[in-house]
Amino acid sequence: MNAALDAVVCLLLVSAAVVGLVTVEQSPTPNLGQADAVADALATTTAQVNYSLAPGVRVLDDADSRYGNAAATPLDSPELDRTAHGSLAGLLARAATGTAGVSLDSADTDPQAVPLTRTRADFRRSVREAVRARTGATARIDAVWRPYPDASVGSAVGVGPRPPTDGVHTATLVVPTGVEPISASESNGFETLGRAVADRTVQVLVPPGPAHVTLRGDDPAAGLVRYRYARLEAETNTSLSAPLATEDTDAANARVADALAPQVTADLRSRYDTPTAAAESVSVSSVRIVVRTWSPSAEAR
Amino acid sequence: MRNETGAAERAQTSPIVALVALFAVCAGLSLYATTLGAVTPSETTNELAEPTLDRVYGEIHGGGVVSPVSLVRADRVAPDGYRVAVVLTTQNARWTNGRRPPRDAGVDADSATRPVSVAMGDGDVEWGQLRVWVWR
């Protein structure tokens, strides 16, 4: 009977080996290239998108004289048509910063959900369509701008279907927003850091140079910029009528940043031990684009 | 004498049990061998296409952008003894390196694909697909 026992033990070992072989070899060989390839192509491919400022004009109040002729402009007027050209990653970053939301009073609401103004709503739609047409149904792209984690200002643009739970490859792309990164001298204390972050956040929300040029002009876009400032006035409880009377966008931005800085400082102070640690997590000067890809068969599973 | 007989009887196994055990062990080993053969990738499965695609892309791109005229250079990085067909497609255009993948029966060509940026003549950089076939 010893031989029978030996045979049983041998069979047990062999079947364990078979099971091991099958489970190890069946795990899919990771194809790391695809997400990277999509990220590279997003960064280098250029595209032209046409859009309209009509969604921004639609919400303007006809009776309010501050917005000039903007509110009276017909929604299908060619004066509202715009064309943008750039790399797909750059367009995604602009769509993210252009549709950023601010929710200072209510900490519960997600700033990503409600944009400050609807001026760039059609731009965002066009960019999403342009990206979706190229990346197809097995890629998800998320462009996120947040000055710092859980900030009350921020935005996100998502393109593509929701990825499956496993078998997803990820690559990340960082696109500059055009503002200077936080320098070492600004991260000495929470006060200076909070002020620097608030300054740059407002600079991304309303770029002072282009806003100044637009305000001087008399096309409908000037009314849209005034409305954007009016929304910031309402959100931050400040008065911008004095600087805006002379189109001084730098002074107007500084006032908004003054109102924003205390909350930024408090947020950072409550979340981080040292100003240096807080400065490292500040991402006001860049938009993160996360690319996730998967194979079509994984989706079917 | 008595002792020796008893020892000899204890050492013996009944022939039926021995045969069944031998059969079971052989069956187990052959099951293992077949499984090993089934899960080990053979040379003709899609093992060459992915690395070749990476090498072809490395050869023909500059700064992440592929120029269609550089497709002819793909032959330089083909694995020894293999032939490579490359097709670059954009929304409105298609380029090859002058070779077609075999379509007749009996020859299996491995293929792999990735998205790339394609430099167009007018200075635009368009979204495209690079596909590589590898076969003997």
Interface residues (C-beta under 8 A of the other chain):
Chain A: M1 N2 A3 A4 D6 A7 V8 C10 L11 V14 S15 A17 V18 L21 V22 E25 Q26 N31 G33 Q34 A37 V38 D40 A41 A43 T44 T45 T46 A47 S87 L88 R134 T135
Chain B: T13 V17 A18 V20 A21 L22 A24 V25 G28 L29 L31 Y32 T35 L36 V39 T40 E50 L53 D54 G63 G64 V65 R114 P115 V116 S117 D124 V125 E126 W127
